[in-house]
Amino acid sequence: MTATITSLYERRVELVRTTLKEHSKMSDKAALELAEHVLYAMDHIAETVR
């Protein structure tokens, strides 16, 4: 058995993707692409603004 390492980024993308899919009729691919854009935007918001 091989252990798979999942990065923190991958876990965050999966969380956002799952949330998008649960609250819309988005395809899996579209939800994944949007999740990556959402996280990119969130990561570039200044800490003082968050």
PDB file of N, CA, C and O in Angstrom:
ATOM      1  N   MET A   1       0.843  -1.180   0.000  1.00  0.00           N
ATOM      2  CA  MET A   1       0.000   0.000   0.000  1.00  0.00           C
ATOM      3  C   MET A   1       0.887   1.243   0.000  1.00  0.00           C
ATOM      4  O   MET A   1       1.855   1.325   0.757  1.00  0.00           O
ATOM      5  N   THR A   2       0.550   2.202  -0.852  1.00  0.00           N
ATOM      6  CA  THR A   2       1.309   3.433  -0.970  1.00  0.00           C
ATOM      7  C   THR A   2       0.539   4.586  -0.331  1.00  0.00           C
ATOM      8  O   THR A   2      -0.639   4.794  -0.620  1.00  0.00           O
ATOM      9  N   ALA A   3       1.206   5.317   0.524  1.00  0.00           N
ATOM     10  CA  ALA A   3       0.581   6.479   1.161  1.00  0.00           C
ATOM     11  C   ALA A   3       0.570   7.644   0.181  1.00  0.00           C
ATOM     12  O   ALA A   3       1.558   7.896  -0.509  1.00  0.00           O
ATOM     13  N   THR A   4      -0.537   8.341   0.125  1.00  0.00           N
ATOM     14  CA  THR A   4      -0.654   9.516  -0.729  1.00  0.00           C
ATOM     15  C   THR A   4      -0.624  10.751   0.149  1.00  0.00           C
ATOM     16  O   THR A   4      -1.379  10.862   1.114  1.00  0.00           O
ATOM     17  N   ILE A   5       0.244  11.665  -0.190  1.00  0.00           N
ATOM     18  CA  ILE A   5       0.354  12.910   0.572  1.00  0.00           C
ATOM     19  C   ILE A   5      -0.473  13.975  -0.129  1.00  0.00           C
ATOM     20  O   ILE A   5      -0.288  14.243  -1.316  1.00  0.00           O
ATOM     21  N   THR A   6      -1.380  14.574   0.615  1.00  0.00           N
ATOM     22  CA  THR A   6      -2.226  15.637   0.092  1.00  0.00           C
ATOM     23  C   THR A   6      -1.780  16.952   0.726  1.00  0.00           C
ATOM     24  O   THR A   6      -1.738  17.088   1.949  1.00  0.00           O
ATOM     25  N   SER A   7      -1.451  17.907  -0.125  1.00  0.00           N
ATOM     26  CA  SER A   7      -0.989  19.194   0.392  1.00  0.00           C
ATOM     27  C   SER A   7      -2.148  19.985   0.985  1.00  0.00           C
ATOM     28  O   SER A   7      -3.315  19.700   0.713  1.00  0.00           O
ATOM     29  N   LEU A   8      -1.814  20.968   1.788  1.00  0.00           N
ATOM     30  CA  LEU A   8      -2.821  21.847   2.378  1.00  0.00           C
ATOM     31  C   LEU A   8      -3.598  22.552   1.264  1.00  0.00           C
ATOM     32  O   LEU A   8      -4.816  22.702   1.349  1.00  0.00           O
ATOM     33  N   TYR A   9      -2.890  22.981   0.226  1.00  0.00           N
ATOM     34  CA  TYR A   9      -3.550  23.640  -0.911  1.00  0.00           C
ATOM     35  C   TYR A   9      -4.571  22.706  -1.558  1.00  0.00           C
ATOM     36  O   TYR A   9      -5.692  23.127  -1.845  1.00  0.00           O
ATOM     37  N   GLU A  10      -4.204  21.457  -1.789  1.00  0.00           N
ATOM     38  CA  GLU A  10      -5.118  20.487  -2.407  1.00  0.00           C
ATOM     39  C   GLU A  10      -6.350  20.256  -1.532  1.00  0.00           C
ATOM     40  O   GLU A  10      -7.458  20.104  -2.044  1.00  0.00           O
ATOM     41  N   ARG A  11      -6.156  20.232  -0.220  1.00  0.00           N
ATOM     42  CA  ARG A  11      -7.292  20.068   0.695  1.00  0.00           C
ATOM     43  C   ARG A  11      -8.216  21.278   0.637  1.00  0.00           C
ATOM     44  O   ARG A  11      -9.438  21.134   0.675  1.00  0.00           O
ATOM     45  N   ARG A  12      -7.632  22.471   0.543  1.00  0.00           N
ATOM     46  CA  ARG A  12      -8.441  23.692   0.455  1.00  0.00           C
ATOM     47  C   ARG A  12      -9.224  23.740  -0.855  1.00  0.00           C
ATOM     48  O   ARG A  12     -10.400  24.106  -0.868  1.00  0.00           O
ATOM     49  N   VAL A  13      -8.571  23.371  -1.952  1.00  0.00           N
ATOM     50  CA  VAL A  13      -9.249  23.337  -3.252  1.00  0.00           C
ATOM     51  C   VAL A  13     -10.414  22.358  -3.197  1.00  0.00           C
ATOM     52  O   VAL A  13     -11.506  22.664  -3.674  1.00  0.00           O
ATOM     53  N   GLU A  14     -10.188  21.190  -2.622  1.00  0.00           N
ATOM     54  CA  GLU A  14     -11.245  20.177  -2.526  1.00  0.00           C
ATOM     55  C   GLU A  14     -12.414  20.678  -1.685  1.00  0.00           C
ATOM     56  O   GLU A  14     -13.569  20.423  -2.028  1.00  0.00           O
ATOM     57  N   LEU A  15     -12.141  21.378  -0.604  1.00  0.00           N
ATOM     58  CA  LEU A  15     -13.200  21.933   0.248  1.00  0.00           C
ATOM     59  C   LEU A  15     -14.048  22.937  -0.528  1.00  0.00           C
ATOM     60  O   LEU A  15     -15.277  22.887  -0.473  1.00  0.00           O
ATOM     61  N   VAL A  16     -13.398  23.843  -1.247  1.00  0.00           N
ATOM     62  CA  VAL A  16     -14.123  24.844  -2.019  1.00  0.00           C
ATOM     63  C   VAL A  16     -14.874  24.173  -3.169  1.00  0.00           C
ATOM     64  O   VAL A  16     -16.026  24.521  -3.428  1.00  0.00           O
ATOM     65  N   ARG A  17     -14.248  23.223  -3.861  1.00  0.00           N
ATOM     66  CA  ARG A  17     -14.890  22.513  -4.970  1.00  0.00           C
ATOM     67  C   ARG A  17     -16.161  21.809  -4.485  1.00  0.00           C
ATOM     68  O   ARG A  17     -17.212  21.902  -5.119  1.00  0.00           O
ATOM     69  N   THR A  18     -16.052  21.117  -3.373  1.00  0.00           N
ATOM     70  CA  THR A  18     -17.195  20.396  -2.819  1.00  0.00           C
ATOM     71  C   THR A  18     -18.323  21.362  -2.454  1.00  0.00           C
ATOM     72  O   THR A  18     -19.491  21.088  -2.731  1.00  0.00           O
ATOM     73  N   THR A  19     -17.980  22.468  -1.845  1.00  0.00           N
ATOM     74  CA  THR A  19     -18.978  23.473  -1.466  1.00  0.00           C
ATOM     75  C   THR A  19     -19.671  24.041  -2.700  1.00  0.00           C
ATOM     76  O   THR A  19     -20.892  24.201  -2.707  1.00  0.00           O
ATOM     77  N   LEU A  20     -18.911  24.344  -3.732  1.00  0.00           N
ATOM     78  CA  LEU A  20     -19.505  24.860  -4.965  1.00  0.00           C
ATOM     79  C   LEU A  20     -20.457  23.844  -5.586  1.00  0.00           C
ATOM     80  O   LEU A  20     -21.548  24.201  -6.030  1.00  0.00           O
ATOM     81  N   LYS A  21     -20.047  22.582  -5.618  1.00  0.00           N
ATOM     82  CA  LYS A  21     -20.885  21.536  -6.195  1.00  0.00           C
ATOM     83  C   LYS A  21     -22.164  21.324  -5.395  1.00  0.00           C
ATOM     84  O   LYS A  21     -23.219  21.073  -5.978  1.00  0.00           O
ATOM     85  N   GLU A  22     -22.089  21.422  -4.077  1.00  0.00           N
ATOM     86  CA  GLU A  22     -23.259  21.205  -3.227  1.00  0.00           C
ATOM     87  C   GLU A  22     -24.295  22.325  -3.354  1.00  0.00           C
ATOM     88  O   GLU A  22     -25.479  22.118  -3.089  1.00  0.00           O
ATOM     89  N   HIS A  23     -23.836  23.512  -3.762  1.00  0.00           N
ATOM     90  CA  HIS A  23     -24.741  24.660  -3.803  1.00  0.00           C
ATOM     91  C   HIS A  23     -24.999  25.167  -5.214  1.00  0.00           C
ATOM     92  O   HIS A  23     -25.460  26.295  -5.394  1.00  0.00           O
ATOM     93  N   SER A  24     -24.708  24.350  -6.208  1.00  0.00           N
ATOM     94  CA  SER A  24     -24.963  24.737  -7.596  1.00  0.00           C
ATOM     95  C   SER A  24     -25.118  23.484  -8.451  1.00  0.00           C
ATOM     96  O   SER A  24     -25.010  22.361  -7.959  1.00  0.00           O
ATOM     97  N   LYS A  25     -25.368  23.696  -9.710  1.00  0.00           N
ATOM     98  CA  LYS A  25     -25.468  22.585 -10.662  1.00  0.00           C
ATOM     99  C   LYS A  25     -24.224  22.536 -11.543  1.00  0.00           C
ATOM    100  O   LYS A  25     -24.272  22.063 -12.678  1.00  0.00           O
ATOM    101  N   MET A  26     -23.125  23.025 -11.010  1.00  0.00           N
ATOM    102  CA  MET A  26     -21.859  23.090 -11.723  1.00  0.00           C
ATOM    103  C   MET A  26     -21.281  21.704 -11.963  1.00  0.00           C
ATOM    104  O   MET A  26     -21.449  20.799 -11.146  1.00  0.00           O
ATOM    105  N   SER A  27     -20.603  21.550 -13.084  1.00  0.00           N
ATOM    106  CA  SER A  27     -19.901  20.289 -13.329  1.00  0.00           C
ATOM    107  C   SER A  27     -18.687  20.208 -12.411  1.00  0.00           C
ATOM    108  O   SER A  27     -18.247  21.216 -11.858  1.00  0.00           O
ATOM    109  N   ASP A  28     -18.159  19.019 -12.258  1.00  0.00           N
ATOM    110  CA  ASP A  28     -16.991  18.812 -11.401  1.00  0.00           C
ATOM    111  C   ASP A  28     -15.798  19.625 -11.907  1.00  0.00           C
ATOM    112  O   ASP A  28     -15.075  20.239 -11.122  1.00  0.00           O
ATOM    113  N   LYS A  29     -15.602  19.621 -13.222  1.00  0.00           N
ATOM    114  CA  LYS A  29     -14.473  20.352 -13.812  1.00  0.00           C
ATOM    115  C   LYS A  29     -14.617  21.857 -13.590  1.00  0.00           C
ATOM    116  O   LYS A  29     -13.655  22.531 -13.219  1.00  0.00           O
ATOM    117  N   ALA A  30     -15.823  22.380 -13.820  1.00  0.00           N
ATOM    118  CA  ALA A  30     -16.062  23.815 -13.627  1.00  0.00           C
ATOM    119  C   ALA A  30     -15.880  24.210 -12.165  1.00  0.00           C
ATOM    120  O   ALA A  30     -15.317  25.263 -11.868  1.00  0.00           O
ATOM    121  N   ALA A  31     -16.358  23.365 -11.254  1.00  0.00           N
ATOM    122  CA  ALA A  31     -16.222  23.657  -9.821  1.00  0.00           C
ATOM    123  C   ALA A  31     -14.752  23.655  -9.414  1.00  0.00           C
ATOM    124  O   ALA A  31     -14.330  24.486  -8.610  1.00  0.00           O
ATOM    125  N   LEU A  32     -13.978  22.736  -9.961  1.00  0.00           N
ATOM    126  CA  LEU A  32     -12.549  22.681  -9.656  1.00  0.00           C
ATOM    127  C   LEU A  32     -11.836  23.934 -10.156  1.00  0.00           C
ATOM    128  O   LEU A  32     -11.037  24.531  -9.435  1.00  0.00           O
ATOM    129  N   GLU A  33     -12.129  24.327 -11.388  1.00  0.00           N
ATOM    130  CA  GLU A  33     -11.491  25.525 -11.954  1.00  0.00           C
ATOM    131  C   GLU A  33     -11.865  26.771 -11.158  1.00  0.00           C
ATOM    132  O   GLU A  33     -11.008  27.608 -10.874  1.00  0.00           O
ATOM    133  N   LEU A  34     -13.132  26.895 -10.799  1.00  0.00           N
ATOM    134  CA  LEU A  34     -13.565  28.052 -10.020  1.00  0.00           C
ATOM    135  C   LEU A  34     -12.952  28.031  -8.628  1.00  0.00           C
ATOM    136  O   LEU A  34     -12.569  29.078  -8.107  1.00  0.00           O
ATOM    137  N   ALA A  35     -12.853  26.857  -8.020  1.00  0.00           N
ATOM    138  CA  ALA A  35     -12.247  26.735  -6.691  1.00  0.00           C
ATOM    139  C   ALA A  35     -10.807  27.241  -6.715  1.00  0.00           C
ATOM    140  O   ALA A  35     -10.373  27.928  -5.790  1.00  0.00           O
ATOM    141  N   GLU A  36     -10.069  26.904  -7.768  1.00  0.00           N
ATOM    142  CA  GLU A  36      -8.684  27.375  -7.875  1.00  0.00           C
ATOM    143  C   GLU A  36      -8.625  28.889  -7.994  1.00  0.00           C
ATOM    144  O   GLU A  36      -7.745  29.519  -7.408  1.00  0.00           O
ATOM    145  N   HIS A  37      -9.559  29.492  -8.753  1.00  0.00           N
ATOM    146  CA  HIS A  37      -9.601  30.954  -8.888  1.00  0.00           C
ATOM    147  C   HIS A  37      -9.981  31.617  -7.566  1.00  0.00           C
ATOM    148  O   HIS A  37      -9.407  32.640  -7.192  1.00  0.00           O
ATOM    149  N   VAL A  38     -10.942  31.036  -6.865  1.00  0.00           N
ATOM    150  CA  VAL A  38     -11.381  31.577  -5.574  1.00  0.00           C
ATOM    151  C   VAL A  38     -10.226  31.579  -4.582  1.00  0.00           C
ATOM    152  O   VAL A  38      -9.985  32.582  -3.911  1.00  0.00           O
ATOM    153  N   LEU A  39      -9.511  30.460  -4.485  1.00  0.00           N
ATOM    154  CA  LEU A  39      -8.391  30.388  -3.544  1.00  0.00           C
ATOM    155  C   LEU A  39      -7.270  31.335  -3.924  1.00  0.00           C
ATOM    156  O   LEU A  39      -6.636  31.927  -3.051  1.00  0.00           O
ATOM    157  N   TYR A  40      -7.020  31.485  -5.211  1.00  0.00           N
ATOM    158  CA  TYR A  40      -5.994  32.430  -5.653  1.00  0.00           C
ATOM    159  C   TYR A  40      -6.369  33.840  -5.182  1.00  0.00           C
ATOM    160  O   TYR A  40      -5.537  34.564  -4.635  1.00  0.00           O
ATOM    161  N   ALA A  41      -7.626  34.213  -5.403  1.00  0.00           N
ATOM    162  CA  ALA A  41      -8.077  35.548  -4.985  1.00  0.00           C
ATOM    163  C   ALA A  41      -7.984  35.717  -3.472  1.00  0.00           C
ATOM    164  O   ALA A  41      -7.514  36.746  -2.986  1.00  0.00           O
ATOM    165  N   MET A  42      -8.429  34.714  -2.735  1.00  0.00           N
ATOM    166  CA  MET A  42      -8.391  34.800  -1.270  1.00  0.00           C
ATOM    167  C   MET A  42      -6.955  34.894  -0.748  1.00  0.00           C
ATOM    168  O   MET A  42      -6.682  35.611   0.214  1.00  0.00           O
ATOM    169  N   ASP A  43      -6.053  34.171  -1.385  1.00  0.00           N
ATOM    170  CA  ASP A  43      -4.660  34.196  -0.949  1.00  0.00           C
ATOM    171  C   ASP A  43      -3.983  35.532  -1.228  1.00  0.00           C
ATOM    172  O   ASP A  43      -2.941  35.829  -0.642  1.00  0.00           O
ATOM    173  N   HIS A  44      -4.559  36.340  -2.112  1.00  0.00           N
ATOM    174  CA  HIS A  44      -3.942  37.614  -2.463  1.00  0.00           C
ATOM    175  C   HIS A  44      -4.641  38.814  -1.836  1.00  0.00           C
ATOM    176  O   HIS A  44      -4.335  39.962  -2.158  1.00  0.00           O
ATOM    177  N   ILE A  45      -5.578  38.538  -0.943  1.00  0.00           N
ATOM    178  CA  ILE A  45      -6.206  39.627  -0.178  1.00  0.00           C
ATOM    179  C   ILE A  45      -5.284  39.934   1.007  1.00  0.00           C
ATOM    180  O   ILE A  45      -4.840  39.023   1.707  1.00  0.00           O
ATOM    181  N   ALA A  46      -5.008  41.183   1.221  1.00  0.00           N
ATOM    182  CA  ALA A  46      -4.123  41.569   2.316  1.00  0.00           C
ATOM    183  C   ALA A  46      -4.666  41.075   3.656  1.00  0.00           C
ATOM    184  O   ALA A  46      -5.875  41.104   3.885  1.00  0.00           O
ATOM    185  N   GLU A  47      -3.796  40.632   4.521  1.00  0.00           N
ATOM    186  CA  GLU A  47      -4.197  40.084   5.819  1.00  0.00           C
ATOM    187  C   GLU A  47      -5.033  41.079   6.617  1.00  0.00           C
ATOM    188  O   GLU A  47      -5.965  40.683   7.317  1.00  0.00           O
ATOM    189  N   THR A  48      -4.712  42.350   6.520  1.00  0.00           N
ATOM    190  CA  THR A  48      -5.460  43.363   7.280  1.00  0.00           C
ATOM    191  C   THR A  48      -6.882  43.519   6.780  1.00  0.00           C
ATOM    192  O   THR A  48      -7.751  43.965   7.530  1.00  0.00           O
ATOM    193  N   VAL A  49      -7.141  43.164   5.533  1.00  0.00           N
ATOM    194  CA  VAL A  49      -8.480  43.256   4.967  1.00  0.00           C
ATOM    195  C   VAL A  49      -9.316  42.046   5.336  1.00  0.00           C
ATOM    196  O   VAL A  49     -10.529  42.154   5.515  1.00  0.00           O
ATOM    197  N   ARG A  50      -8.662  40.881   5.452  1.00  0.00           N
ATOM    198  CA  ARG A  50      -9.386  39.661   5.813  1.00  0.00           C
ATOM    199  C   ARG A  50      -9.846  39.798   7.218  1.00  0.00           C
ATOM    200  O   ARG A  50     -10.483  38.890   7.750  1.00  0.00           O
TER     201      ARG A  50
END
